[in-house]
Amino acid sequence: MSNDEIEVRDAVRWSALSPKPEPRPEPKPKPKPELVTWRRCVRIEPLEIGSRAFLVEWYPSGNIPEHWYPIEAQSQPVETVKQLPEGQEP
């Protein structure tokens, strides 16, 4: 047997006896934040009906307070709905 054959045989033996590295666990993907739909709402007080100034606020779609009404844009390009990641406010 030549020296090269002995080296190859020893290398194969050591690789078979050496512990195999454990596979690294793959990192879990970050969960995507849920989107919250925000609606632009208006509150009209009885004294403000003849006035052109109204209270306008953004509220989460499922949590609009009493006496606040979502605005629906009909003829003008007004932003009335936003979808933002949870925790962000308009």
C-alpha positions as CSV (number, residue, x, y, z in Angstrom):
1,M,0.0,0.0,0.0
2,S,1.4,3.4,-0.9
3,N,1.5,6.4,1.4
4,D,-1.3,8.2,-0.6
5,E,-3.6,5.2,-0.1
6,I,-2.9,5.1,3.6
7,E,-3.6,8.8,3.9
8,V,-6.9,8.5,2.0
9,R,-7.9,5.4,4.1
10,D,-7.1,7.3,7.4
11,A,-9.0,10.4,6.2
12,V,-12.1,8.3,5.4
13,R,-11.9,6.5,8.8
14,W,-11.6,9.8,10.7
15,S,-14.4,11.4,8.8
16,A,-16.6,8.4,9.5
17,L,-15.8,8.5,13.2
18,S,-16.0,12.3,13.7
19,P,-19.3,13.7,14.9
20,K,-21.3,15.3,12.2
21,P,-22.2,18.9,12.8
22,E,-25.8,19.4,13.9
23,P,-27.9,21.2,11.4
24,R,-28.6,24.8,12.4
25,P,-32.3,25.5,13.0
26,E,-33.6,27.9,10.5
27,P,-34.8,31.2,11.9
28,K,-38.5,31.5,12.1
29,P,-39.9,34.2,9.8
30,K,-41.2,37.3,11.7
31,P,-44.9,37.3,11.8
32,K,-46.4,40.0,9.6
33,P,-48.3,42.6,11.6
34,E,-52.0,42.6,11.1
35,L,-53.5,45.4,9.2
36,V,-56.0,47.7,10.9
37,T,-58.5,49.6,8.8
38,W,-58.8,53.3,9.8
39,R,-61.8,55.4,8.8
40,R,-62.0,59.2,8.7
41,C,-65.0,60.1,10.8
42,V,-66.9,63.3,11.4
43,R,-68.9,64.5,14.4
44,I,-71.6,67.0,13.7
45,E,-73.0,68.9,16.7
46,P,-76.5,70.4,16.3
47,L,-75.1,73.9,16.5
48,E,-72.6,73.2,13.7
49,I,-75.1,72.2,11.1
50,G,-75.1,75.6,9.4
51,S,-71.3,76.0,9.9
52,R,-68.7,74.6,7.5
53,A,-66.3,73.6,10.3
54,F,-66.7,70.0,11.7
55,L,-64.7,67.8,14.0
56,V,-62.8,65.2,11.9
57,E,-60.8,62.3,13.4
58,W,-59.4,58.9,12.4
59,Y,-60.8,55.8,14.2
60,P,-60.2,52.1,13.8
61,S,-63.1,50.6,11.7
62,G,-64.5,48.4,14.5
63,N,-64.1,51.0,17.2
64,I,-65.9,54.2,16.0
65,P,-67.4,56.0,19.0
66,E,-71.0,57.0,19.3
67,H,-72.0,60.1,17.4
68,W,-69.1,59.9,15.0
69,Y,-69.9,58.9,11.4
70,P,-67.5,57.6,8.7
71,I,-67.0,59.9,5.8
72,E,-67.7,58.4,2.3
73,A,-65.9,60.3,-0.5
74,Q,-68.3,60.6,-3.4
75,S,-67.2,63.3,-5.8
76,Q,-63.8,64.5,-4.6
77,P,-60.6,62.5,-4.0
78,V,-60.5,62.6,-0.3
79,E,-58.7,59.9,1.7
80,T,-61.3,58.4,3.9
81,V,-59.8,54.8,4.5
82,K,-56.3,53.7,5.5
83,Q,-54.9,50.3,6.2
84,L,-51.9,50.5,8.5
85,P,-49.9,47.8,10.5
86,E,-51.2,47.2,14.0
87,G,-49.8,49.8,16.4
88,Q,-49.5,52.6,13.9
89,E,-52.0,55.5,13.7
90,P,-52.7,57.8,10.9
